[in-house]
Amino acid sequence: MNLPAVVAALVEAQNNLDHSAYADCFDEAAIVYDEGETHNGKAEIRKWIEQANKKYQTRMEPLSFTQIGDDTVLEARVSGTFDGSPLVLKYHLELVGGLIQSLKVTG
């Protein structure tokens, strides 16, 4: 599967549980929506993913990637130490200038 560089870097960072590399995939003013919460800016995103990694030890396996205009979706099998693991989740991404501007995770 051919992923944009920043999406491939996001998957690699997640699979290495590297919260700093994960956060570096985002623009300084990026927004993440996950589990009913909003995380604003790179510092909040770094803190959120660090806590999530400690709690869930999440790994991602990309299943599909579609990019039609501004609609960018990565579908991945996600496993970890959470109830219902593994799950298939959709990562709705807004990519701007080679970085992620927004991410919304849905089931």
FIZASE-962785 format. One record per atom (N, C-alpha, C): x, y, z; residue number from 1. Coordinates in nm, 3 decimals. Example, Ala and Ser with C-alpha at 12.3 -4.5 7.8 and 13.67 -1.06 7.14 Angstrom:
2
<pt xx="1.319" yy="-0.569" zz="0.780" i="1"/>
<pt xx="1.230" yy="-0.450" zz="0.780" i="1"/>
<pt xx="1.320" yy="-0.330" zz="0.780" i="1"/>
<pt xx="1.285" yy="-0.225" zz="0.708" i="2"/>
<pt xx="1.367" yy="-0.106" zz="0.714" i="2"/>
<pt xx="1.290" yy="0.003" zz="0.787" i="2"/>
This chain:
107
<pt xx="0.085" yy="-0.117" zz="0.000" i="1"/>
<pt xx="0.000" yy="0.000" zz="0.000" i="1"/>
<pt xx="0.090" yy="0.123" zz="0.000" i="1"/>
<pt xx="0.056" yy="0.217" zz="-0.085" i="2"/>
<pt xx="0.136" yy="0.339" zz="-0.099" i="2"/>
<pt xx="0.076" yy="0.449" zz="-0.012" i="2"/>
<pt xx="0.140" yy="0.477" zz="0.101" i="3"/>
<pt xx="0.094" yy="0.581" zz="0.193" i="3"/>
<pt xx="0.178" yy="0.706" zz="0.178" i="3"/>
<pt xx="0.116" yy="0.825" zz="0.195" i="4"/>
<pt xx="0.195" yy="0.947" zz="0.201" i="4"/>
<pt xx="0.299" yy="0.934" zz="0.313" i="4"/>
<pt xx="0.413" yy="0.999" zz="0.298" i="5"/>
<pt xx="0.523" yy="0.986" zz="0.394" i="5"/>
<pt xx="0.479" yy="1.012" zz="0.537" i="5"/>
<pt xx="0.398" yy="1.114" zz="0.559" i="6"/>
<pt xx="0.359" yy="1.147" zz="0.696" i="6"/>
<pt xx="0.266" yy="1.041" zz="0.756" i="6"/>
<pt xx="0.184" yy="0.976" zz="0.675" i="7"/>
<pt xx="0.095" yy="0.871" zz="0.724" i="7"/>
<pt xx="0.178" yy="0.746" zz="0.756" i="7"/>
<pt xx="0.274" yy="0.714" zz="0.670" i="8"/>
<pt xx="0.363" yy="0.601" zz="0.698" i="8"/>
<pt xx="0.442" yy="0.626" zz="0.826" i="8"/>
<pt xx="0.487" yy="0.750" zz="0.846" i="9"/>
<pt xx="0.561" yy="0.785" zz="0.967" i="9"/>
<pt xx="0.472" yy="0.775" zz="1.091" i="9"/>
<pt xx="0.346" yy="0.812" zz="1.078" i="10"/>
<pt xx="0.251" yy="0.801" zz="1.189" i="10"/>
<pt xx="0.233" yy="0.654" zz="1.230" i="10"/>
<pt xx="0.214" yy="0.567" zz="1.133" i="11"/>
<pt xx="0.196" yy="0.424" zz="1.160" i="11"/>
<pt xx="0.323" yy="0.368" zz="1.226" i="11"/>
<pt xx="0.439" yy="0.402" zz="1.172" i="12"/>
<pt xx="0.564" yy="0.353" zz="1.228" i="12"/>
<pt xx="0.583" yy="0.402" zz="1.372" i="12"/>
<pt xx="0.556" yy="0.529" zz="1.396" i="13"/>
<pt xx="0.569" yy="0.585" zz="1.531" i="13"/>
<pt xx="0.474" yy="0.514" zz="1.627" i="13"/>
<pt xx="0.351" yy="0.489" zz="1.583" i="14"/>
<pt xx="0.255" yy="0.420" zz="1.669" i="14"/>
<pt xx="0.303" yy="0.279" zz="1.701" i="14"/>
<pt xx="0.349" yy="0.209" zz="1.602" i="15"/>
<pt xx="0.392" yy="0.071" zz="1.622" i="15"/>
<pt xx="0.519" yy="0.061" zz="1.707" i="15"/>
<pt xx="0.596" yy="0.170" zz="1.714" i="16"/>
<pt xx="0.713" yy="0.176" zz="1.801" i="16"/>
<pt xx="0.681" yy="0.240" zz="1.936" i="16"/>
<pt xx="0.554" yy="0.277" zz="1.955" i="17"/>
<pt xx="0.509" yy="0.345" zz="2.078" i="17"/>
<pt xx="0.595" yy="0.468" zz="2.107" i="17"/>
<pt xx="0.629" yy="0.540" zz="2.001" i="18"/>
<pt xx="0.714" yy="0.658" zz="2.009" i="18"/>
<pt xx="0.627" yy="0.784" zz="2.002" i="18"/>
<pt xx="0.589" yy="0.835" zz="2.119" i="19"/>
<pt xx="0.497" yy="0.948" zz="2.124" i="19"/>
<pt xx="0.557" yy="1.076" zz="2.065" i="19"/>
<pt xx="0.687" yy="1.094" zz="2.076" i="20"/>
<pt xx="0.749" yy="1.214" zz="2.019" i="20"/>
<pt xx="0.746" yy="1.210" zz="1.866" i="20"/>
<pt xx="0.782" yy="1.096" zz="1.807" i="21"/>
<pt xx="0.778" yy="1.083" zz="1.662" i="21"/>
<pt xx="0.635" yy="1.093" zz="1.612" i="21"/>
<pt xx="0.540" yy="1.038" zz="1.687" i="22"/>
<pt xx="0.398" yy="1.046" zz="1.651" i="22"/>
<pt xx="0.356" yy="1.193" zz="1.645" i="22"/>
<pt xx="0.386" yy="1.268" zz="1.750" i="23"/>
<pt xx="0.347" yy="1.410" zz="1.755" i="23"/>
<pt xx="0.415" yy="1.491" zz="1.645" i="23"/>
<pt xx="0.535" yy="1.451" zz="1.606" i="24"/>
<pt xx="0.607" yy="1.523" zz="1.500" i="24"/>
<pt xx="0.540" yy="1.510" zz="1.363" i="24"/>
<pt xx="0.443" yy="1.421" zz="1.349" i="25"/>
<pt xx="0.368" yy="1.407" zz="1.224" i="25"/>
<pt xx="0.262" yy="1.516" zz="1.211" i="25"/>
<pt xx="0.240" yy="1.593" zz="1.317" i="26"/>
<pt xx="0.133" yy="1.693" zz="1.321" i="26"/>
<pt xx="0.186" yy="1.835" zz="1.312" i="26"/>
<pt xx="0.105" yy="1.921" zz="1.252" i="27"/>
<pt xx="0.130" yy="2.064" zz="1.250" i="27"/>
<pt xx="0.120" yy="2.119" zz="1.393" i="27"/>
<pt xx="0.185" yy="2.228" zz="1.421" i="28"/>
<pt xx="0.182" yy="2.288" zz="1.556" i="28"/>
<pt xx="0.040" yy="2.318" zz="1.604" i="28"/>
<pt xx="-0.049" yy="2.352" zz="1.512" i="29"/>
<pt xx="-0.186" yy="2.389" zz="1.549" i="29"/>
<pt xx="-0.286" yy="2.278" zz="1.519" i="29"/>
<pt xx="-0.239" yy="2.157" zz="1.505" i="30"/>
<pt xx="-0.326" yy="2.044" zz="1.469" i="30"/>
<pt xx="-0.427" yy="2.012" zz="1.578" i="30"/>
<pt xx="-0.530" yy="1.940" zz="1.537" i="31"/>
<pt xx="-0.637" yy="1.899" zz="1.628" i="31"/>
<pt xx="-0.659" yy="1.748" zz="1.610" i="31"/>
<pt xx="-0.675" yy="1.678" zz="1.723" i="32"/>
<pt xx="-0.708" yy="1.535" zz="1.722" i="32"/>
<pt xx="-0.839" yy="1.515" zz="1.797" i="32"/>
<pt xx="-0.929" yy="1.438" zz="1.735" i="33"/>
<pt xx="-1.056" yy="1.400" zz="1.797" i="33"/>
<pt xx="-1.053" yy="1.248" zz="1.817" i="33"/>
<pt xx="-1.061" yy="1.204" zz="1.944" i="34"/>
<pt xx="-1.057" yy="1.060" zz="1.971" i="34"/>
<pt xx="-1.127" yy="1.032" zz="2.104" i="34"/>
<pt xx="-1.204" yy="0.927" zz="2.109" i="35"/>
<pt xx="-1.274" yy="0.884" zz="2.230" i="35"/>
<pt xx="-1.352" yy="0.998" zz="2.295" i="35"/>
<pt xx="-1.417" yy="1.081" zz="2.212" i="36"/>
<pt xx="-1.501" yy="1.188" zz="2.262" i="36"/>
<pt xx="-1.425" yy="1.309" zz="2.315" i="36"/>
<pt xx="-1.294" yy="1.313" zz="2.296" i="37"/>
<pt xx="-1.213" yy="1.425" zz="2.343" i="37"/>
<pt xx="-1.143" yy="1.493" zz="2.227" i="37"/>
<pt xx="-1.112" yy="1.621" zz="2.248" i="38"/>
<pt xx="-1.040" yy="1.700" zz="2.149" i="38"/>
<pt xx="-0.905" yy="1.739" zz="2.208" i="38"/>
<pt xx="-0.801" yy="1.722" zz="2.128" i="39"/>
<pt xx="-0.665" yy="1.756" zz="2.171" i="39"/>
<pt xx="-0.612" yy="1.861" zz="2.072" i="39"/>
<pt xx="-0.579" yy="1.979" zz="2.125" i="40"/>
<pt xx="-0.539" yy="2.092" zz="2.042" i="40"/>
<pt xx="-0.390" yy="2.119" zz="2.052" i="40"/>
<pt xx="-0.324" yy="2.123" zz="1.938" i="41"/>
<pt xx="-0.182" yy="2.157" zz="1.932" i="41"/>
<pt xx="-0.092" yy="2.038" zz="1.958" i="41"/>
<pt xx="0.027" yy="2.052" zz="1.908" i="42"/>
<pt xx="0.126" yy="1.944" zz="1.911" i="42"/>
<pt xx="0.158" yy="1.898" zz="2.054" i="42"/>
<pt xx="0.169" yy="1.990" zz="2.148" i="43"/>
<pt xx="0.203" yy="1.952" zz="2.286" i="43"/>
<pt xx="0.093" yy="1.866" zz="2.348" i="43"/>
<pt xx="-0.033" yy="1.904" zz="2.327" i="44"/>
<pt xx="-0.145" yy="1.824" zz="2.379" i="44"/>
<pt xx="-0.152" yy="1.688" zz="2.311" i="44"/>
<pt xx="-0.125" yy="1.687" zz="2.181" i="45"/>
<pt xx="-0.127" yy="1.561" zz="2.105" i="45"/>
<pt xx="-0.018" yy="1.468" zz="2.159" i="45"/>
<pt xx="0.100" yy="1.521" zz="2.185" i="46"/>
<pt xx="0.210" yy="1.440" zz="2.239" i="46"/>
<pt xx="0.170" yy="1.381" zz="2.375" i="46"/>
<pt xx="0.111" yy="1.462" zz="2.460" i="47"/>
<pt xx="0.068" yy="1.415" zz="2.594" i="47"/>
<pt xx="-0.040" yy="1.308" zz="2.581" i="47"/>
<pt xx="-0.138" yy="1.332" zz="2.492" i="48"/>
<pt xx="-0.246" yy="1.236" zz="2.471" i="48"/>
<pt xx="-0.194" yy="1.101" zz="2.423" i="48"/>
<pt xx="-0.107" yy="1.102" zz="2.321" i="49"/>
<pt xx="-0.061" yy="0.974" zz="2.266" i="49"/>
<pt xx="0.033" yy="0.905" zz="2.363" i="49"/>
<pt xx="0.110" yy="0.979" zz="2.442" i="50"/>
<pt xx="0.197" yy="0.917" zz="2.542" i="50"/>
<pt xx="0.112" yy="0.842" zz="2.646" i="50"/>
<pt xx="0.005" yy="0.906" zz="2.693" i="51"/>
<pt xx="-0.084" yy="0.842" zz="2.790" i="51"/>
<pt xx="-0.156" yy="0.723" zz="2.728" i="51"/>
<pt xx="-0.203" yy="0.738" zz="2.605" i="52"/>
<pt xx="-0.272" yy="0.628" zz="2.536" i="52"/>
<pt xx="-0.178" yy="0.510" zz="2.515" i="52"/>
<pt xx="-0.053" yy="0.537" zz="2.478" i="53"/>
<pt xx="0.043" yy="0.429" zz="2.456" i="53"/>
<pt xx="0.070" yy="0.353" zz="2.585" i="53"/>
<pt xx="0.083" yy="0.425" zz="2.695" i="54"/>
<pt xx="0.107" yy="0.359" zz="2.824" i="54"/>
<pt xx="-0.013" yy="0.271" zz="2.862" i="54"/>
<pt xx="-0.132" yy="0.321" zz="2.836" i="55"/>
<pt xx="-0.254" yy="0.251" zz="2.876" i="55"/>
<pt xx="-0.289" yy="0.135" zz="2.784" i="55"/>
<pt xx="-0.274" yy="0.154" zz="2.652" i="56"/>
<pt xx="-0.328" yy="0.057" zz="2.556" i="56"/>
<pt xx="-0.223" yy="-0.020" zz="2.475" i="56"/>
<pt xx="-0.098" yy="0.027" zz="2.468" i="57"/>
<pt xx="0.006" yy="-0.042" zz="2.390" i="57"/>
<pt xx="-0.043" yy="-0.072" zz="2.248" i="57"/>
<pt xx="-0.099" yy="0.027" zz="2.182" i="58"/>
<pt xx="-0.166" yy="0.011" zz="2.054" i="58"/>
<pt xx="-0.069" yy="-0.011" zz="1.937" i="58"/>
<pt xx="-0.106" yy="-0.103" zz="1.851" i="59"/>
<pt xx="-0.035" yy="-0.129" zz="1.726" i="59"/>
<pt xx="-0.134" yy="-0.114" zz="1.610" i="59"/>
<pt xx="-0.087" yy="-0.064" zz="1.497" i="60"/>
<pt xx="-0.172" yy="-0.042" zz="1.379" i="60"/>
<pt xx="-0.124" yy="-0.127" zz="1.262" i="60"/>
<pt xx="-0.220" yy="-0.186" zz="1.192" i="61"/>
<pt xx="-0.193" yy="-0.256" zz="1.067" i="61"/>
<pt xx="-0.281" yy="-0.193" zz="0.959" i="61"/>
<pt xx="-0.223" yy="-0.110" zz="0.870" i="62"/>
<pt xx="-0.303" yy="-0.048" zz="0.765" i="62"/>
<pt xx="-0.372" yy="-0.152" zz="0.678" i="62"/>
<pt xx="-0.500" yy="-0.129" zz="0.653" i="63"/>
<pt xx="-0.579" yy="-0.218" zz="0.568" i="63"/>
<pt xx="-0.612" yy="-0.153" zz="0.435" i="63"/>
<pt xx="-0.642" yy="-0.022" zz="0.438" i="64"/>
<pt xx="-0.671" yy="0.051" zz="0.314" i="64"/>
<pt xx="-0.643" yy="0.199" zz="0.335" i="64"/>
<pt xx="-0.621" yy="0.266" zz="0.225" i="65"/>
<pt xx="-0.598" yy="0.411" zz="0.228" i="65"/>
<pt xx="-0.665" yy="0.471" zz="0.107" i="65"/>
<pt xx="-0.750" yy="0.571" zz="0.132" i="66"/>
<pt xx="-0.814" yy="0.641" zz="0.021" i="66"/>
<pt xx="-0.793" yy="0.790" zz="0.038" i="66"/>
<pt xx="-0.770" yy="0.855" zz="-0.074" i="67"/>
<pt xx="-0.753" yy="1.000" zz="-0.075" i="67"/>
<pt xx="-0.823" yy="1.053" zz="-0.199" i="67"/>
<pt xx="-0.938" yy="1.117" zz="-0.175" i="68"/>
<pt xx="-1.015" yy="1.176" zz="-0.283" i="68"/>
<pt xx="-1.037" yy="1.321" zz="-0.247" i="68"/>
<pt xx="-0.965" yy="1.409" zz="-0.315" i="69"/>
<pt xx="-0.972" yy="1.550" zz="-0.280" i="69"/>
<pt xx="-0.920" yy="1.571" zz="-0.139" i="69"/>
<pt xx="-0.998" yy="1.638" zz="-0.055" i="70"/>
<pt xx="-0.960" yy="1.662" zz="0.084" i="70"/>
<pt xx="-0.998" yy="1.548" zz="0.177" i="70"/>
<pt xx="-1.069" yy="1.448" zz="0.124" i="71"/>
<pt xx="-1.114" yy="1.335" zz="0.206" i="71"/>
<pt xx="-1.007" yy="1.227" zz="0.206" i="71"/>
<pt xx="-0.937" yy="1.213" zz="0.319" i="72"/>
<pt xx="-0.829" yy="1.117" zz="0.333" i="72"/>
<pt xx="-0.861" yy="1.024" zz="0.449" i="72"/>
<pt xx="-0.866" yy="0.894" zz="0.422" i="73"/>
<pt xx="-0.902" yy="0.798" zz="0.527" i="73"/>
<pt xx="-0.805" yy="0.679" zz="0.524" i="73"/>
<pt xx="-0.746" yy="0.652" zz="0.640" i="74"/>
<pt xx="-0.667" yy="0.532" zz="0.661" i="74"/>
<pt xx="-0.751" yy="0.438" zz="0.745" i="74"/>
<pt xx="-0.776" yy="0.318" zz="0.694" i="75"/>
<pt xx="-0.845" yy="0.216" zz="0.771" i="75"/>
<pt xx="-0.739" yy="0.119" zz="0.822" i="75"/>
<pt xx="-0.742" yy="0.091" zz="0.953" i="76"/>
<pt xx="-0.638" yy="0.007" zz="1.011" i="76"/>
<pt xx="-0.696" yy="-0.088" zz="1.115" i="76"/>
<pt xx="-0.636" yy="-0.206" zz="1.122" i="77"/>
<pt xx="-0.667" yy="-0.300" zz="1.231" i="77"/>
<pt xx="-0.579" yy="-0.257" zz="1.348" i="77"/>
<pt xx="-0.644" yy="-0.227" zz="1.460" i="78"/>
<pt xx="-0.575" yy="-0.175" zz="1.577" i="78"/>
<pt xx="-0.586" yy="-0.279" zz="1.688" i="78"/>
<pt xx="-0.472" yy="-0.314" zz="1.745" i="79"/>
<pt xx="-0.470" yy="-0.409" zz="1.855" i="79"/>
<pt xx="-0.395" yy="-0.348" zz="1.973" i="79"/>
<pt xx="-0.424" yy="-0.401" zz="2.090" i="80"/>
<pt xx="-0.359" yy="-0.351" zz="2.210" i="80"/>
<pt xx="-0.424" yy="-0.409" zz="2.333" i="80"/>
<pt xx="-0.402" yy="-0.344" zz="2.445" i="81"/>
<pt xx="-0.453" yy="-0.392" zz="2.573" i="81"/>
<pt xx="-0.584" yy="-0.325" zz="2.609" i="81"/>
<pt xx="-0.677" yy="-0.323" zz="2.516" i="82"/>
<pt xx="-0.809" yy="-0.263" zz="2.538" i="82"/>
<pt xx="-0.917" yy="-0.365" zz="2.506" i="82"/>
<pt xx="-1.034" yy="-0.346" zz="2.568" i="83"/>
<pt xx="-1.146" yy="-0.437" zz="2.543" i="83"/>
<pt xx="-1.183" yy="-0.438" zz="2.395" i="83"/>
<pt xx="-1.207" yy="-0.555" zz="2.342" i="84"/>
<pt xx="-1.250" yy="-0.568" zz="2.203" i="84"/>
<pt xx="-1.135" yy="-0.577" zz="2.104" i="84"/>
<pt xx="-1.012" yy="-0.575" zz="2.152" i="85"/>
<pt xx="-0.896" yy="-0.581" zz="2.064" i="85"/>
<pt xx="-0.894" yy="-0.715" zz="1.989" i="85"/>
<pt xx="-0.866" yy="-0.712" zz="1.859" i="86"/>
<pt xx="-0.841" yy="-0.597" zz="1.772" i="86"/>
<pt xx="-0.971" yy="-0.536" zz="1.718" i="86"/>
<pt xx="-0.961" yy="-0.409" zz="1.680" i="87"/>
<pt xx="-1.071" yy="-0.337" zz="1.617" i="87"/>
<pt xx="-1.024" yy="-0.282" zz="1.484" i="87"/>
<pt xx="-1.118" yy="-0.258" zz="1.393" i="88"/>
<pt xx="-1.088" yy="-0.186" zz="1.271" i="88"/>
<pt xx="-1.137" yy="-0.044" zz="1.291" i="88"/>
<pt xx="-1.045" yy="0.051" zz="1.281" i="89"/>
<pt xx="-1.077" yy="0.192" zz="1.299" i="89"/>
<pt xx="-1.044" yy="0.270" zz="1.173" i="89"/>
<pt xx="-1.111" yy="0.384" zz="1.158" i="90"/>
<pt xx="-1.085" yy="0.474" zz="1.046" i="90"/>
<pt xx="-1.021" yy="0.601" zz="1.101" i="90"/>
<pt xx="-0.913" yy="0.640" zz="1.037" i="91"/>
<pt xx="-0.840" yy="0.761" zz="1.072" i="91"/>
<pt xx="-0.866" yy="0.862" zz="0.961" i="91"/>
<pt xx="-0.950" yy="0.960" zz="0.990" i="92"/>
<pt xx="-0.984" yy="1.066" zz="0.895" i="92"/>
<pt xx="-0.881" yy="1.176" zz="0.911" i="92"/>
<pt xx="-0.804" yy="1.199" zz="0.807" i="93"/>
<pt xx="-0.690" yy="1.290" zz="0.815" i="93"/>
<pt xx="-0.707" yy="1.410" zz="0.724" i="93"/>
<pt xx="-0.660" yy="1.524" zz="0.772" i="94"/>
<pt xx="-0.644" yy="1.641" zz="0.686" i="94"/>
<pt xx="-0.494" yy="1.666" zz="0.678" i="94"/>
<pt xx="-0.440" yy="1.653" zz="0.558" i="95"/>
<pt xx="-0.297" yy="1.669" zz="0.536" i="95"/>
<pt xx="-0.271" yy="1.804" zz="0.471" i="95"/>
<pt xx="-0.180" yy="1.881" zz="0.531" i="96"/>
<pt xx="-0.145" yy="2.013" zz="0.478" i="96"/>
<pt xx="0.006" yy="2.030" zz="0.487" i="96"/>
<pt xx="0.069" yy="2.057" zz="0.372" i="97"/>
<pt xx="0.212" yy="2.083" zz="0.372" i="97"/>
<pt xx="0.296" yy="1.969" zz="0.426" i="97"/>
<pt xx="0.254" yy="1.846" zz="0.404" i="98"/>
<pt xx="0.331" yy="1.731" zz="0.447" i="98"/>
<pt xx="0.314" yy="1.694" zz="0.594" i="98"/>
<pt xx="0.221" yy="1.762" zz="0.663" i="99"/>
<pt xx="0.193" yy="1.732" zz="0.803" i="99"/>
<pt xx="0.043" yy="1.709" zz="0.821" i="99"/>
<pt xx="0.007" yy="1.650" zz="0.934" i="100"/>
<pt xx="-0.134" yy="1.628" zz="0.965" i="100"/>
<pt xx="-0.188" yy="1.751" zz="1.035" i="100"/>
<pt xx="-0.295" yy="1.807" zz="0.979" i="101"/>
<pt xx="-0.361" yy="1.924" zz="1.036" i="101"/>
<pt xx="-0.471" yy="1.881" zz="1.131" i="101"/>
<pt xx="-0.540" yy="1.772" zz="1.096" i="102"/>
<pt xx="-0.644" yy="1.719" zz="1.186" i="102"/>
<pt xx="-0.654" yy="1.569" zz="1.167" i="102"/>
<pt xx="-0.697" yy="1.505" zz="1.276" i="103"/>
<pt xx="-0.718" yy="1.360" zz="1.278" i="103"/>
<pt xx="-0.842" yy="1.333" zz="1.360" i="103"/>
<pt xx="-0.934" yy="1.255" zz="1.302" i="104"/>
<pt xx="-1.052" yy="1.209" zz="1.373" i="104"/>
<pt xx="-1.057" yy="1.058" zz="1.361" i="104"/>
<pt xx="-1.060" yy="0.991" zz="1.477" i="105"/>
<pt xx="-1.063" yy="0.845" zz="1.480" i="105"/>
<pt xx="-1.206" yy="0.800" zz="1.502" i="105"/>
<pt xx="-1.254" yy="0.712" zz="1.411" i="106"/>
<pt xx="-1.391" yy="0.659" zz="1.422" i="106"/>
<pt xx="-1.388" yy="0.508" zz="1.409" i="106"/>
<pt xx="-1.498" yy="0.446" zz="1.456" i="107"/>
<pt xx="-1.510" yy="0.300" zz="1.449" i="107"/>
<pt xx="-1.564" yy="0.253" zz="1.318" i="107"/>
